[in-house]
Amino acid sequence: MATRSSLLALIAVATAVAGCGDEERGWTVRQAESVDSVRGLPVRVRECRGLDDPSRDGAVRRYERLRCLAGARLEGERFDTVAVLYEIWPKDASEYELRRVEFIGGPGIP
């Protein structure tokens, strides 16, 4: 009976450990900086910073939340006239949620 219980416990631990290794939590700064539109407006990301303590995957730092600054311009404009501030909350490797989105400057934007 003790051998069977030990074997089941070993299988449970091995399954849990194997599952944890496959899951990449959070995003890198580079992933966050690859966002190219915010609320349908094309943007050029200037910088992103992690808002929490990073988890490490070797030398790679991953964050659960990042704050970003991007620039945008209206069609026909030569320079960015709108600053876009936002937080990225990654859901998985390719999906994310934007929160606290702010547009600053530009025509019609105080």
Gaussian input, Z-matrix of N, CA and C with variables (Angstrom, degrees):
# hf/3-21g

backbone

0 1
 N
 C     1     B1
 C     2     B2     1     A1
 N     3     B3     2     A2     1     D1
 C     4     B4     3     A3     2     D2
 C     5     B5     4     A4     3     D3
 N     6     B6     5     A5     4     D4
 C     7     B7     6     A6     5     D5
 C     8     B8     7     A7     6     D6
 N     9     B9     8     A8     7     D7
 C    10    B10     9     A9     8     D8
 C    11    B11    10    A10     9     D9
 N    12    B12    11    A11    10    D10
 C    13    B13    12    A12    11    D11
 C    14    B14    13    A13    12    D12
 N    15    B15    14    A14    13    D13
 C    16    B16    15    A15    14    D14
 C    17    B17    16    A16    15    D15
 N    18    B18    17    A17    16    D16
 C    19    B19    18    A18    17    D17
 C    20    B20    19    A19    18    D18
 N    21    B21    20    A20    19    D19
 C    22    B22    21    A21    20    D20
 C    23    B23    22    A22    21    D21
 N    24    B24    23    A23    22    D22
 C    25    B25    24    A24    23    D23
 C    26    B26    25    A25    24    D24
 N    27    B27    26    A26    25    D25
 C    28    B28    27    A27    26    D26
 C    29    B29    28    A28    27    D27
 N    30    B30    29    A29    28    D28
 C    31    B31    30    A30    29    D29
 C    32    B32    31    A31    30    D30
 N    33    B33    32    A32    31    D31
 C    34    B34    33    A33    32    D32
 C    35    B35    34    A34    33    D33
 N    36    B36    35    A35    34    D34
 C    37    B37    36    A36    35    D35
 C    38    B38    37    A37    36    D36
 N    39    B39    38    A38    37    D37
 C    40    B40    39    A39    38    D38
 C    41    B41    40    A40    39    D39
 N    42    B42    41    A41    40    D40
 C    43    B43    42    A42    41    D41
 C    44    B44    43    A43    42    D42
 N    45    B45    44    A44    43    D43
 C    46    B46    45    A45    44    D44
 C    47    B47    46    A46    45    D45
 N    48    B48    47    A47    46    D46
 C    49    B49    48    A48    47    D47
 C    50    B50    49    A49    48    D48
 N    51    B51    50    A50    49    D49
 C    52    B52    51    A51    50    D50
 C    53    B53    52    A52    51    D51
 N    54    B54    53    A53    52    D52
 C    55    B55    54    A54    53    D53
 C    56    B56    55    A55    54    D54
 N    57    B57    56    A56    55    D55
 C    58    B58    57    A57    56    D56
 C    59    B59    58    A58    57    D57
 N    60    B60    59    A59    58    D58
 C    61    B61    60    A60    59    D59
 C    62    B62    61    A61    60    D60
 N    63    B63    62    A62    61    D61
 C    64    B64    63    A63    62    D62
 C    65    B65    64    A64    63    D63
 N    66    B66    65    A65    64    D64
 C    67    B67    66    A66    65    D65
 C    68    B68    67    A67    66    D66
 N    69    B69    68    A68    67    D67
 C    70    B70    69    A69    68    D68
 C    71    B71    70    A70    69    D69
 N    72    B72    71    A71    70    D70
 C    73    B73    72    A72    71    D71
 C    74    B74    73    A73    72    D72
 N    75    B75    74    A74    73    D73
 C    76    B76    75    A75    74    D74
 C    77    B77    76    A76    75    D75
 N    78    B78    77    A77    76    D76
 C    79    B79    78    A78    77    D77
 C    80    B80    79    A79    78    D78
 N    81    B81    80    A80    79    D79
 C    82    B82    81    A81    80    D80
 C    83    B83    82    A82    81    D81
 N    84    B84    83    A83    82    D82
 C    85    B85    84    A84    83    D83
 C    86    B86    85    A85    84    D84
 N    87    B87    86    A86    85    D85
 C    88    B88    87    A87    86    D86
 C    89    B89    88    A88    87    D87
 N    90    B90    89    A89    88    D88
 C    91    B91    90    A90    89    D89
 C    92    B92    91    A91    90    D90
 N    93    B93    92    A92    91    D91
 C    94    B94    93    A93    92    D92
 C    95    B95    94    A94    93    D93
 N    96    B96    95    A95    94    D94
 C    97    B97    96    A96    95    D95
 C    98    B98    97    A97    96    D96
 N    99    B99    98    A98    97    D97
 C   100   B100    99    A99    98    D98
 C   101   B101   100   A100    99    D99
 N   102   B102   101   A101   100   D100
 C   103   B103   102   A102   101   D101
 C   104   B104   103   A103   102   D102
 N   105   B105   104   A104   103   D103
 C   106   B106   105   A105   104   D104
 C   107   B107   106   A106   105   D105
 N   108   B108   107   A107   106   D106
 C   109   B109   108   A108   107   D107
 C   110   B110   109   A109   108   D108
 N   111   B111   110   A110   109   D109
 C   112   B112   111   A111   110   D110
 C   113   B113   112   A112   111   D111
 N   114   B114   113   A113   112   D112
 C   115   B115   114   A114   113   D113
 C   116   B116   115   A115   114   D114
 N   117   B117   116   A116   115   D115
 C   118   B118   117   A117   116   D116
 C   119   B119   118   A118   117   D117
 N   120   B120   119   A119   118   D118
 C   121   B121   120   A120   119   D119
 C   122   B122   121   A121   120   D120
 N   123   B123   122   A122   121   D121
 C   124   B124   123   A123   122   D122
 C   125   B125   124   A124   123   D123
 N   126   B126   125   A125   124   D124
 C   127   B127   126   A126   125   D125
 C   128   B128   127   A127   126   D126
 N   129   B129   128   A128   127   D127
 C   130   B130   129   A129   128   D128
 C   131   B131   130   A130   129   D129
 N   132   B132   131   A131   130   D130
 C   133   B133   132   A132   131   D131
 C   134   B134   133   A133   132   D132
 N   135   B135   134   A134   133   D133
 C   136   B136   135   A135   134   D134
 C   137   B137   136   A136   135   D135
 N   138   B138   137   A137   136   D136
 C   139   B139   138   A138   137   D137
 C   140   B140   139   A139   138   D138
 N   141   B141   140   A140   139   D139
 C   142   B142   141   A141   140   D140
 C   143   B143   142   A142   141   D141
 N   144   B144   143   A143   142   D142
 C   145   B145   144   A144   143   D143
 C   146   B146   145   A145   144   D144
 N   147   B147   146   A146   145   D145
 C   148   B148   147   A147   146   D146
 C   149   B149   148   A148   147   D147
 N   150   B150   149   A149   148   D148
 C   151   B151   150   A150   149   D149
 C   152   B152   151   A151   150   D150
 N   153   B153   152   A152   151   D151
 C   154   B154   153   A153   152   D152
 C   155   B155   154   A154   153   D153
 N   156   B156   155   A155   154   D154
 C   157   B157   156   A156   155   D155
 C   158   B158   157   A157   156   D156
 N   159   B159   158   A158   157   D157
 C   160   B160   159   A159   158   D158
 C   161   B161   160   A160   159   D159
 N   162   B162   161   A161   160   D160
 C   163   B163   162   A162   161   D161
 C   164   B164   163   A163   162   D162
 N   165   B165   164   A164   163   D163
 C   166   B166   165   A165   164   D164
 C   167   B167   166   A166   165   D165
 N   168   B168   167   A167   166   D166
 C   169   B169   168   A168   167   D167
 C   170   B170   169   A169   168   D168
 N   171   B171   170   A170   169   D169
 C   172   B172   171   A171   170   D170
 C   173   B173   172   A172   171   D171
 N   174   B174   173   A173   172   D172
 C   175   B175   174   A174   173   D173
 C   176   B176   175   A175   174   D174
 N   177   B177   176   A176   175   D175
 C   178   B178   177   A177   176   D176
 C   179   B179   178   A178   177   D177
 N   180   B180   179   A179   178   D178
 C   181   B181   180   A180   179   D179
 C   182   B182   181   A181   180   D180
 N   183   B183   182   A182   181   D181
 C   184   B184   183   A183   182   D182
 C   185   B185   184   A184   183   D183
 N   186   B186   185   A185   184   D184
 C   187   B187   186   A186   185   D185
 C   188   B188   187   A187   186   D186
 N   189   B189   188   A188   187   D187
 C   190   B190   189   A189   188   D188
 C   191   B191   190   A190   189   D189
 N   192   B192   191   A191   190   D190
 C   193   B193   192   A192   191   D191
 C   194   B194   193   A193   192   D192
 N   195   B195   194   A194   193   D193
 C   196   B196   195   A195   194   D194
 C   197   B197   196   A196   195   D195
 N   198   B198   197   A197   196   D196
 C   199   B199   198   A198   197   D197
 C   200   B200   199   A199   198   D198
 N   201   B201   200   A200   199   D199
 C   202   B202   201   A201   200   D200
 C   203   B203   202   A202   201   D201
 N   204   B204   203   A203   202   D202
 C   205   B205   204   A204   203   D203
 C   206   B206   205   A205   204   D204
 N   207   B207   206   A206   205   D205
 C   208   B208   207   A207   206   D206
 C   209   B209   208   A208   207   D207
 N   210   B210   209   A209   208   D208
 C   211   B211   210   A210   209   D209
 C   212   B212   211   A211   210   D210
 N   213   B213   212   A212   211   D211
 C   214   B214   213   A213   212   D212
 C   215   B215   214   A214   213   D213
 N   216   B216   215   A215   214   D214
 C   217   B217   216   A216   215   D215
 C   218   B218   217   A217   216   D216
 N   219   B219   218   A218   217   D217
 C   220   B220   219   A219   218   D218
 C   221   B221   220   A220   219   D219
 N   222   B222   221   A221   220   D220
 C   223   B223   222   A222   221   D221
 C   224   B224   223   A223   222   D222
 N   225   B225   224   A224   223   D223
 C   226   B226   225   A225   224   D224
 C   227   B227   226   A226   225   D225
 N   228   B228   227   A227   226   D226
 C   229   B229   228   A228   227   D227
 C   230   B230   229   A229   228   D228
 N   231   B231   230   A230   229   D229
 C   232   B232   231   A231   230   D230
 C   233   B233   232   A232   231   D231
 N   234   B234   233   A233   232   D232
 C   235   B235   234   A234   233   D233
 C   236   B236   235   A235   234   D234
 N   237   B237   236   A236   235   D235
 C   238   B238   237   A237   236   D236
 C   239   B239   238   A238   237   D237
 N   240   B240   239   A239   238   D238
 C   241   B241   240   A240   239   D239
 C   242   B242   241   A241   240   D240
 N   243   B243   242   A242   241   D241
 C   244   B244   243   A243   242   D242
 C   245   B245   244   A244   243   D243
 N   246   B246   245   A245   244   D244
 C   247   B247   246   A246   245   D245
 C   248   B248   247   A247   246   D246
 N   249   B249   248   A248   247   D247
 C   250   B250   249   A249   248   D248
 C   251   B251   250   A250   249   D249
 N   252   B252   251   A251   250   D250
 C   253   B253   252   A252   251   D251
 C   254   B254   253   A253   252   D252
 N   255   B255   254   A254   253   D253
 C   256   B256   255   A255   254   D254
 C   257   B257   256   A256   255   D255
 N   258   B258   257   A257   256   D256
 C   259   B259   258   A258   257   D257
 C   260   B260   259   A259   258   D258
 N   261   B261   260   A260   259   D259
 C   262   B262   261   A261   260   D260
 C   263   B263   262   A262   261   D261
 N   264   B264   263   A263   262   D262
 C   265   B265   264   A264   263   D263
 C   266   B266   265   A265   264   D264
 N   267   B267   266   A266   265   D265
 C   268   B268   267   A267   266   D266
 C   269   B269   268   A268   267   D267
 N   270   B270   269   A269   268   D268
 C   271   B271   270   A270   269   D269
 C   272   B272   271   A271   270   D270
 N   273   B273   272   A272   271   D271
 C   274   B274   273   A273   272   D272
 C   275   B275   274   A274   273   D273
 N   276   B276   275   A275   274   D274
 C   277   B277   276   A276   275   D275
 C   278   B278   277   A277   276   D276
 N   279   B279   278   A278   277   D277
 C   280   B280   279   A279   278   D278
 C   281   B281   280   A280   279   D279
 N   282   B282   281   A281   280   D280
 C   283   B283   282   A282   281   D281
 C   284   B284   283   A283   282   D282
 N   285   B285   284   A284   283   D283
 C   286   B286   285   A285   284   D284
 C   287   B287   286   A286   285   D285
 N   288   B288   287   A287   286   D286
 C   289   B289   288   A288   287   D287
 C   290   B290   289   A289   288   D288
 N   291   B291   290   A290   289   D289
 C   292   B292   291   A291   290   D290
 C   293   B293   292   A292   291   D291
 N   294   B294   293   A293   292   D292
 C   295   B295   294   A294   293   D293
 C   296   B296   295   A295   294   D294
 N   297   B297   296   A296   295   D295
 C   298   B298   297   A297   296   D296
 C   299   B299   298   A298   297   D297
 N   300   B300   299   A299   298   D298
 C   301   B301   300   A300   299   D299
 C   302   B302   301   A301   300   D300
 N   303   B303   302   A302   301   D301
 C   304   B304   303   A303   302   D302
 C   305   B305   304   A304   303   D303
 N   306   B306   305   A305   304   D304
 C   307   B307   306   A306   305   D305
 C   308   B308   307   A307   306   D306
 N   309   B309   308   A308   307   D307
 C   310   B310   309   A309   308   D308
 C   311   B311   310   A310   309   D309
 N   312   B312   311   A311   310   D310
 C   313   B313   312   A312   311   D311
 C   314   B314   313   A313   312   D312
 N   315   B315   314   A314   313   D313
 C   316   B316   315   A315   314   D314
 C   317   B317   316   A316   315   D315
 N   318   B318   317   A317   316   D316
 C   319   B319   318   A318   317   D317
 C   320   B320   319   A319   318   D318
 N   321   B321   320   A320   319   D319
 C   322   B322   321   A321   320   D320
 C   323   B323   322   A322   321   D321
 N   324   B324   323   A323   322   D322
 C   325   B325   324   A324   323   D323
 C   326   B326   325   A325   324   D324
 N   327   B327   326   A326   325   D325
 C   328   B328   327   A327   326   D326
 C   329   B329   328   A328   327   D327

   B1=1.4392
   B2=1.5252
   B3=1.3526
   B4=1.4573
   B5=1.5281
   B6=1.3142
   B7=1.4519
   B8=1.5265
   B9=1.3200
   B10=1.4631
   B11=1.5264
   B12=1.3191
   B13=1.4614
   B14=1.5225
   B15=1.3223
   B16=1.4642
   B17=1.5226
   B18=1.3158
   B19=1.4575
   B20=1.5283
   B21=1.3291
   B22=1.4642
   B23=1.5299
   B24=1.3140
   B25=1.4612
   B26=1.5222
   B27=1.3135
   B28=1.4561
   B29=1.5285
   B30=1.3141
   B31=1.4688
   B32=1.5253
   B33=1.3274
   B34=1.4661
   B35=1.5246
   B36=1.3126
   B37=1.4698
   B38=1.5319
   B39=1.3216
   B40=1.4689
   B41=1.5222
   B42=1.3228
   B43=1.4665
   B44=1.5178
   B45=1.3132
   B46=1.4664
   B47=1.5192
   B48=1.3071
   B49=1.4662
   B50=1.5208
   B51=1.3110
   B52=1.4685
   B53=1.5144
   B54=1.3201
   B55=1.4588
   B56=1.5045
   B57=1.3260
   B58=1.4669
   B59=1.5088
   B60=1.2898
   B61=1.4575
   B62=1.5164
   B63=1.3369
   B64=1.4496
   B65=1.5263
   B66=1.3058
   B67=1.4530
   B68=1.5238
   B69=1.3295
   B70=1.4527
   B71=1.5208
   B72=1.3050
   B73=1.4583
   B74=1.5188
   B75=1.3294
   B76=1.4475
   B77=1.5183
   B78=1.3217
   B79=1.4602
   B80=1.5172
   B81=1.3159
   B82=1.4524
   B83=1.5300
   B84=1.3170
   B85=1.4653
   B86=1.5271
   B87=1.3214
   B88=1.4665
   B89=1.5277
   B90=1.3403
   B91=1.4625
   B92=1.5263
   B93=1.3243
   B94=1.4638
   B95=1.5241
   B96=1.3182
   B97=1.4600
   B98=1.5265
   B99=1.3204
   B100=1.4632
   B101=1.5341
   B102=1.3199
   B103=1.4695
   B104=1.5238
   B105=1.3423
   B106=1.4613
   B107=1.5257
   B108=1.3270
   B109=1.4628
   B110=1.5243
   B111=1.3302
   B112=1.4639
   B113=1.5174
   B114=1.3027
   B115=1.4646
   B116=1.5335
   B117=1.3418
   B118=1.4569
   B119=1.5168
   B120=1.3207
   B121=1.4609
   B122=1.5274
   B123=1.3380
   B124=1.4709
   B125=1.5351
   B126=1.3358
   B127=1.4647
   B128=1.5187
   B129=1.3266
   B130=1.4519
   B131=1.5177
   B132=1.3071
   B133=1.4657
   B134=1.5250
   B135=1.3270
   B136=1.4672
   B137=1.5163
   B138=1.3376
   B139=1.4606
   B140=1.5207
   B141=1.3145
   B142=1.4599
   B143=1.5176
   B144=1.3358
   B145=1.4671
   B146=1.5190
   B147=1.3161
   B148=1.4532
   B149=1.5200
   B150=1.3387
   B151=1.4604
   B152=1.5188
   B153=1.2978
   B154=1.4648
   B155=1.5280
   B156=1.3030
   B157=1.4582
   B158=1.5287
   B159=1.3202
   B160=1.4597
   B161=1.5225
   B162=1.3276
   B163=1.4612
   B164=1.5229
   B165=1.2891
   B166=1.4657
   B167=1.5197
   B168=1.3008
   B169=1.4601
   B170=1.5288
   B171=1.3153
   B172=1.4617
   B173=1.5193
   B174=1.3210
   B175=1.4649
   B176=1.5355
   B177=1.3373
   B178=1.4655
   B179=1.5274
   B180=1.3376
   B181=1.4728
   B182=1.5212
   B183=1.3150
   B184=1.4693
   B185=1.5211
   B186=1.3386
   B187=1.4618
   B188=1.5254
   B189=1.3259
   B190=1.4660
   B191=1.5283
   B192=1.3406
   B193=1.4703
   B194=1.5227
   B195=1.3356
   B196=1.4610
   B197=1.5231
   B198=1.3103
   B199=1.4612
   B200=1.5160
   B201=1.3459
   B202=1.4562
   B203=1.5191
   B204=1.3242
   B205=1.4521
   B206=1.5154
   B207=1.3222
   B208=1.4664
   B209=1.5199
   B210=1.3187
   B211=1.4534
   B212=1.5129
   B213=1.3406
   B214=1.4635
   B215=1.5250
   B216=1.3114
   B217=1.4666
   B218=1.5179
   B219=1.2984
   B220=1.4526
   B221=1.5207
   B222=1.3193
   B223=1.4582
   B224=1.5288
   B225=1.3008
   B226=1.4545
   B227=1.5222
   B228=1.3199
   B229=1.4592
   B230=1.5222
   B231=1.3211
   B232=1.4640
   B233=1.5276
   B234=1.3260
   B235=1.4564
   B236=1.5214
   B237=1.3329
   B238=1.4612
   B239=1.5195
   B240=1.3205
   B241=1.4592
   B242=1.5263
   B243=1.3098
   B244=1.4657
   B245=1.5240
   B246=1.3264
   B247=1.4671
   B248=1.5216
   B249=1.3134
   B250=1.4661
   B251=1.5249
   B252=1.3256
   B253=1.4677
   B254=1.5173
   B255=1.3161
   B256=1.4593
   B257=1.5203
   B258=1.3317
   B259=1.4610
   B260=1.5160
   B261=1.3140
   B262=1.4659
   B263=1.5248
   B264=1.3260
   B265=1.4602
   B266=1.5308
   B267=1.3429
   B268=1.4655
   B269=1.5322
   B270=1.3348
   B271=1.4662
   B272=1.5215
   B273=1.3259
   B274=1.4657
   B275=1.5180
   B276=1.3132
   B277=1.4595
   B278=1.5297
   B279=1.3463
   B280=1.4634
   B281=1.5297
   B282=1.3096
   B283=1.4597
   B284=1.5130
   B285=1.3268
   B286=1.4574
   B287=1.5204
   B288=1.3089
   B289=1.4511
   B290=1.5242
   B291=1.3317
   B292=1.4582
   B293=1.5241
   B294=1.3203
   B295=1.4568
   B296=1.5190
   B297=1.3163
   B298=1.4704
   B299=1.5231
   B300=1.3156
   B301=1.4622
   B302=1.5284
   B303=1.3358
   B304=1.4607
   B305=1.5208
   B306=1.3463
   B307=1.4589
   B308=1.5240
   B309=1.3258
   B310=1.4617
   B311=1.5271
   B312=1.3380
   B313=1.4596
   B314=1.5046
   B315=1.3232
   B316=1.4481
   B317=1.5188
   B318=1.3253
   B319=1.4643
   B320=1.5197
   B321=1.3065
   B322=1.4578
   B323=1.5146
   B324=1.3071
   B325=1.4655
   B326=1.5143
   B327=1.3454
   B328=1.4685
   B329=1.5197
   A1=110.87
   A2=117.08
   A3=120.54
   A4=110.25
   A5=117.80
   A6=121.00
   A7=110.42
   A8=116.76
   A9=121.36
   A10=110.21
   A11=118.17
   A12=122.26
   A13=110.64
   A14=116.12
   A15=120.04
   A16=110.80
   A17=116.24
   A18=120.75
   A19=110.42
   A20=117.57
   A21=120.85
   A22=111.21
   A23=117.18
   A24=120.84
   A25=110.47
   A26=117.19
   A27=121.82
   A28=111.07
   A29=117.17
   A30=121.26
   A31=110.34
   A32=117.33
   A33=121.20
   A34=111.15
   A35=117.28
   A36=121.52
   A37=110.02
   A38=117.68
   A39=121.01
   A40=110.64
   A41=117.47
   A42=120.84
   A43=110.84
   A44=117.79
   A45=121.73
   A46=111.27
   A47=116.95
   A48=120.84
   A49=110.30
   A50=118.08
   A51=121.19
   A52=110.51
   A53=118.24
   A54=121.61
   A55=112.65
   A56=117.84
   A57=121.22
   A58=111.85
   A59=118.59
   A60=121.56
   A61=112.91
   A62=118.16
   A63=121.15
   A64=112.23
   A65=118.02
   A66=121.80
   A67=110.84
   A68=116.40
   A69=121.16
   A70=107.31
   A71=116.00
   A72=120.21
   A73=109.17
   A74=115.42
   A75=120.39
   A76=113.12
   A77=113.80
   A78=121.50
   A79=109.89
   A80=115.34
   A81=121.11
   A82=108.33
   A83=116.83
   A84=121.04
   A85=109.23
   A86=117.48
   A87=120.86
   A88=111.57
   A89=117.60
   A90=119.69
   A91=110.32
   A92=117.61
   A93=121.48
   A94=110.91
   A95=116.82
   A96=120.50
   A97=113.02
   A98=118.30
   A99=121.27
   A100=112.49
   A101=118.46
   A102=121.22
   A103=108.15
   A104=117.31
   A105=119.15
   A106=114.57
   A107=118.25
   A108=120.31
   A109=109.49
   A110=114.46
   A111=122.07
   A112=107.23
   A113=116.63
   A114=123.14
   A115=111.43
   A116=115.70
   A117=121.79
   A118=115.14
   A119=118.36
   A120=122.91
   A121=109.36
   A122=117.88
   A123=119.32
   A124=110.01
   A125=116.63
   A126=121.00
   A127=110.55
   A128=114.60
   A129=123.34
   A130=106.46
   A131=116.50
   A132=121.18
   A133=109.16
   A134=115.52
   A135=121.83
   A136=110.67
   A137=116.93
   A138=120.21
   A139=110.55
   A140=115.19
   A141=123.44
   A142=107.97
   A143=115.04
   A144=121.31
   A145=109.11
   A146=115.21
   A147=120.04
   A148=110.91
   A149=116.72
   A150=121.71
   A151=112.93
   A152=117.44
   A153=120.40
   A154=108.42
   A155=115.57
   A156=119.47
   A157=108.46
   A158=117.19
   A159=118.96
   A160=112.15
   A161=114.38
   A162=118.80
   A163=104.74
   A164=117.12
   A165=120.32
   A166=110.83
   A167=113.21
   A168=122.15
   A169=104.78
   A170=115.85
   A171=120.27
   A172=107.98
   A173=116.57
   A174=120.98
   A175=111.79
   A176=117.37
   A177=122.11
   A178=109.71
   A179=115.77
   A180=121.34
   A181=109.29
   A182=116.06
   A183=122.48
   A184=109.08
   A185=115.09
   A186=121.19
   A187=110.27
   A188=115.92
   A189=122.08
   A190=111.04
   A191=117.18
   A192=122.82
   A193=108.53
   A194=115.00
   A195=120.20
   A196=109.02
   A197=116.72
   A198=123.24
   A199=106.81
   A200=116.28
   A201=120.30
   A202=112.23
   A203=114.42
   A204=124.06
   A205=107.11
   A206=115.89
   A207=121.07
   A208=108.79
   A209=115.69
   A210=122.11
   A211=109.03
   A212=114.68
   A213=119.88
   A214=108.68
   A215=114.61
   A216=119.86
   A217=108.36
   A218=114.57
   A219=119.77
   A220=108.86
   A221=116.65
   A222=121.10
   A223=109.72
   A224=116.69
   A225=122.00
   A226=114.13
   A227=118.49
   A228=120.63
   A229=109.54
   A230=115.74
   A231=120.32
   A232=112.47
   A233=116.84
   A234=120.92
   A235=109.85
   A236=116.10
   A237=120.14
   A238=108.78
   A239=116.93
   A240=121.60
   A241=112.28
   A242=116.13
   A243=121.29
   A244=108.76
   A245=115.72
   A246=120.46
   A247=107.28
   A248=115.44
   A249=121.02
   A250=107.64
   A251=115.56
   A252=121.98
   A253=107.38
   A254=116.98
   A255=119.58
   A256=110.76
   A257=114.64
   A258=121.65
   A259=108.68
   A260=115.42
   A261=122.24
   A262=107.81
   A263=115.34
   A264=122.68
   A265=106.54
   A266=118.17
   A267=120.83
   A268=111.50
   A269=114.59
   A270=120.48
   A271=110.20
   A272=116.27
   A273=122.11
   A274=107.62
   A275=118.45
   A276=121.47
   A277=113.40
   A278=118.52
   A279=119.26
   A280=114.08
   A281=118.74
   A282=121.16
   A283=110.67
   A284=115.03
   A285=120.26
   A286=109.51
   A287=115.93
   A288=122.89
   A289=107.62
   A290=116.71
   A291=120.74
   A292=108.70
   A293=116.13
   A294=121.90
   A295=109.24
   A296=115.54
   A297=122.82
   A298=111.72
   A299=116.34
   A300=121.71
   A301=109.03
   A302=116.30
   A303=122.65
   A304=109.14
   A305=115.62
   A306=121.74
   A307=106.88
   A308=117.30
   A309=121.33
   A310=108.79
   A311=116.48
   A312=122.04
   A313=112.58
   A314=116.29
   A315=122.00
   A316=112.11
   A317=117.52
   A318=121.93
   A319=111.51
   A320=116.65
   A321=121.59
   A322=114.44
   A323=117.73
   A324=121.43
   A325=108.04
   A326=117.90
   A327=120.31
   A328=112.57
   D1=-41.75
   D2=-179.76
   D3=-65.36
   D4=-34.25
   D5=-179.65
   D6=-67.71
   D7=-41.17
   D8=179.55
   D9=-65.52
   D10=-43.61
   D11=178.27
   D12=-63.09
   D13=-41.92
   D14=178.83
   D15=-63.85
   D16=-41.09
   D17=-179.98
   D18=-65.06
   D19=-43.55
   D20=178.07
   D21=-63.67
   D22=-40.51
   D23=177.81
   D24=-63.98
   D25=-42.24
   D26=178.94
   D27=-62.80
   D28=-42.20
   D29=178.32
   D30=-64.04
   D31=-42.66
   D32=179.61
   D33=-61.88
   D34=-44.78
   D35=179.83
   D36=-65.60
   D37=-44.36
   D38=-179.44
   D39=-62.71
   D40=-40.16
   D41=178.45
   D42=-65.20
   D43=-43.23
   D44=179.60
   D45=-63.91
   D46=-43.87
   D47=-179.88
   D48=-66.41
   D49=-42.35
   D50=179.80
   D51=-63.48
   D52=-39.85
   D53=179.12
   D54=-67.31
   D55=-36.28
   D56=-179.88
   D57=-67.39
   D58=-34.33
   D59=-177.38
   D60=-69.48
   D61=-27.65
   D62=-177.57
   D63=-80.11
   D64=-24.83
   D65=-173.68
   D66=-87.35
   D67=122.38
   D68=175.14
   D69=-99.68
   D70=114.47
   D71=-179.07
   D72=-94.02
   D73=139.76
   D74=176.14
   D75=78.82
   D76=179.05
   D77=-179.75
   D78=-125.36
   D79=155.48
   D80=171.92
   D81=-83.30
   D82=164.22
   D83=175.91
   D84=-59.97
   D85=-40.15
   D86=179.49
   D87=-60.16
   D88=-42.38
   D89=177.59
   D90=-62.05
   D91=-43.71
   D92=-179.73
   D93=-62.91
   D94=-37.56
   D95=-179.06
   D96=-74.62
   D97=-5.03
   D98=178.79
   D99=-86.48
   D100=-5.69
   D101=178.13
   D102=-61.94
   D103=132.07
   D104=-176.66
   D105=-118.67
   D106=1.86
   D107=173.18
   D108=-152.83
   D109=147.66
   D110=177.80
   D111=-131.10
   D112=118.83
   D113=-178.50
   D114=53.00
   D115=37.47
   D116=177.78
   D117=85.22
   D118=-4.68
   D119=179.73
   D120=-95.16
   D121=122.25
   D122=177.11
   D123=-62.08
   D124=134.63
   D125=-178.90
   D126=-132.24
   D127=160.16
   D128=171.91
   D129=-119.03
   D130=112.44
   D131=-175.66
   D132=-72.39
   D133=130.29
   D134=178.26
   D135=-90.65
   D136=-44.42
   D137=177.71
   D138=-164.91
   D139=155.59
   D140=172.95
   D141=-134.50
   D142=147.80
   D143=177.68
   D144=-135.88
   D145=142.82
   D146=176.14
   D147=-69.93
   D148=142.14
   D149=-179.64
   D150=-103.01
   D151=-1.70
   D152=-178.51
   D153=-136.49
   D154=176.85
   D155=176.73
   D156=-69.15
   D157=130.57
   D158=-177.37
   D159=-74.89
   D160=148.96
   D161=166.39
   D162=-90.80
   D163=152.48
   D164=-176.21
   D165=-114.51
   D166=137.11
   D167=174.52
   D168=-123.83
   D169=81.32
   D170=-170.82
   D171=72.41
   D172=-123.77
   D173=178.81
   D174=-88.89
   D175=-6.17
   D176=-176.12
   D177=-85.69
   D178=131.01
   D179=176.80
   D180=-101.74
   D181=131.37
   D182=178.94
   D183=-119.93
   D184=139.61
   D185=-177.35
   D186=-120.77
   D187=147.54
   D188=176.51
   D189=-82.41
   D190=-23.85
   D191=178.38
   D192=-143.81
   D193=140.01
   D194=177.66
   D195=-134.96
   D196=145.59
   D197=176.14
   D198=-107.99
   D199=131.54
   D200=-175.42
   D201=-128.61
   D202=154.00
   D203=174.51
   D204=-122.83
   D205=128.15
   D206=179.05
   D207=-132.78
   D208=160.47
   D209=174.79
   D210=-114.68
   D211=150.19
   D212=178.80
   D213=-143.06
   D214=158.97
   D215=176.92
   D216=-142.64
   D217=153.21
   D218=175.59
   D219=-77.69
   D220=158.71
   D221=179.90
   D222=-56.98
   D223=133.34
   D224=179.51
   D225=91.44
   D226=-12.83
   D227=178.19
   D228=-82.63
   D229=147.09
   D230=-177.94
   D231=-91.02
   D232=-20.95
   D233=-175.93
   D234=-128.32
   D235=155.98
   D236=174.20
   D237=-66.29
   D238=128.48
   D239=-179.86
   D240=-118.55
   D241=-2.98
   D242=-179.74
   D243=-127.67
   D244=129.16
   D245=171.78
   D246=-94.48
   D247=138.61
   D248=179.29
   D249=-122.94
   D250=118.93
   D251=176.93
   D252=-109.76
   D253=138.57
   D254=-179.34
   D255=-163.06
   D256=162.50
   D257=172.82
   D258=-109.61
   D259=140.85
   D260=174.38
   D261=-107.35
   D262=128.85
   D263=174.20
   D264=-116.94
   D265=96.16
   D266=-178.94
   D267=-61.76
   D268=139.10
   D269=174.93
   D270=-99.14
   D271=-40.26
   D272=175.31
   D273=-156.62
   D274=-160.14
   D275=-173.78
   D276=-64.16
   D277=-25.00
   D278=-176.47
   D279=-128.18
   D280=-10.23
   D281=-178.54
   D282=-110.39
   D283=148.15
   D284=-178.85
   D285=-152.39
   D286=165.92
   D287=175.28
   D288=-121.90
   D289=135.39
   D290=175.49
   D291=-96.22
   D292=134.80
   D293=177.60
   D294=-132.47
   D295=159.22
   D296=177.74
   D297=52.03
   D298=47.88
   D299=179.99
   D300=-78.28
   D301=129.94
   D302=177.77
   D303=-131.33
   D304=132.68
   D305=172.78
   D306=-107.29
   D307=127.85
   D308=-176.71
   D309=-126.19
   D310=124.84
   D311=177.64
   D312=90.69
   D313=-173.42
   D314=179.40
   D315=82.34
   D316=165.90
   D317=-179.97
   D318=-62.02
   D319=127.73
   D320=177.45
   D321=77.69
   D322=3.91
   D323=178.72
   D324=-118.21
   D325=115.05
   D326=-177.10
   D327=-67.26

